[in-house]
Amino acid sequence: MAHCTRSNRLNRTLRAVAELKARQARRRLDFTHKLTTDLAKSHGPVAIEDLRVKQMTKSAKGTRNAPGVRVSQKSGLNCAIFDNVPGERRRQLAHKCPAHGPLLVAVSPAGTSQTCGDDADHNASVVIHT
């Protein structure tokens, strides 16, 4: 059996890709820390959607007998959801809000994507009519 080794160029390329991905992850985490700190320090009660990320990001590949549809589209959506790190934001807010004072409220996600009939530019969950 032949023994395959990686070339130096391939090793350099793989190392460079790994460094770029690590830098991207650090930037994402830094942004999340800054965002949650700002929300906890300079805002009143903080409301977040009580999302079930695990169910939202289930694979769409299906089974052999019933293959999934739009699998690559769902895969891209899953990447976007994971890139947004909602679980980490919630974890950090749960840690920082009690320390800085504001109340953290988990809101049911039902109906939060609907637009208001009076003003289509605003989200129905945040529009307050007086």
N, C-alpha and C positions, 0 to 999 in steps of 0.2 A: 504494500500500500504506500502510495506516495505521500510524503510529508509536505504540507503546504505551509509556507510562512508568508507573512505580510512584508511587502517592500517598505523601505524607509519612507518613501513618498506617501504611501497609503497610511502609514502610522502617523505621519505629520498631519495629513489631511483629517484623519479621524480625531486627532488631538485638537486640531483647530476647530472642528465642528463641535466637539464636546465643550471647549472653552466658550464658544459663542452661545451655546445653549445654557451653560451655567451663568453667563453674564445676563442673559435674558431672564432667567429665573430670579437672579438677585435683584434686577431692576423691578420685576413684577412684585417681589416681596417688599422692596423698599417703598414702592408706590402704595401698596396696601397698608404698610405701617403708617405712612404719612397721612393717607386718607382717613384711616380709622382714628388716628390721634386727633386730627382736625375735627372730625365728627364728634368725638367724645369731649373735647375741650370747649368747642365754640358753638355748640348747638344744644337745643333743648332735647326733648325726648327723641330718640332715634328709633325709627320703625324700619324693619327689614322684612322681606317676604320669607315666609317659612317654607322654603323650597326643599323638595325631596330630590336632591341632586343625583343620588344613586339611581332612582327610577327615571329621572330625566335623561340620563346618559346610558341607558341600556342599549345594547347592540341591536341593530335592525336586521342582522343577517338571516334570522329565521332558522329553519331546519332544512334538512335535505328534502323532505316531502313538501314543505311549504316555505320556499325561499323568500327572503325579505325583498322589499321593493325600496328603491332609492337608498341603498345601503351607503354609497359613497357620500351622498348628501347628508345623511344622518351622522356619518363619521366626521364630516366637517363641522357639523353643529356641535357634536360632542367635544371636539377640539376647542371650539370657541367657548363653550361653557367651562371647560377645565382651565382655559387660558384666563378666564375671568375670576377664578378662584373664589367662588361664593362661600364655600365652607370655611376657608381661611379668614375671610373678612368677618364672617359671623363669629368665629372663634375669638378673633382679636377684639371685636366690639364687645363681646361678652366679658372679656377680661378688662378692657379699658373703661367702659361706661361706668361700672360701679366705682372705679377709682377716681373718676373725674366728675361724677355727679349725675349725668343724664340717665334717664330711664331707657332701657332697651326693650322694645316691644316687637315680638314676632307676629306679623300680620298674615292671615290666610291668603294664599296667592289667588284664590278664586275671584275672578272679576277685575284683577288689577291691570289687565292688559286692554280692557275695554276703554273706548273713548267716550267722553261725556257728550250727550246730545246737544247741549247748549253751546259748547265750545270744543270743536273737534281738534284744536291744537293742544289741549291739555289731557292728561291722563285722568280717568275717572276716579282713581284711588287717591289722587292728591288735590283735586279741585274741591274747594269748599265754597258753597254758595251761601251768601248771607242775605 
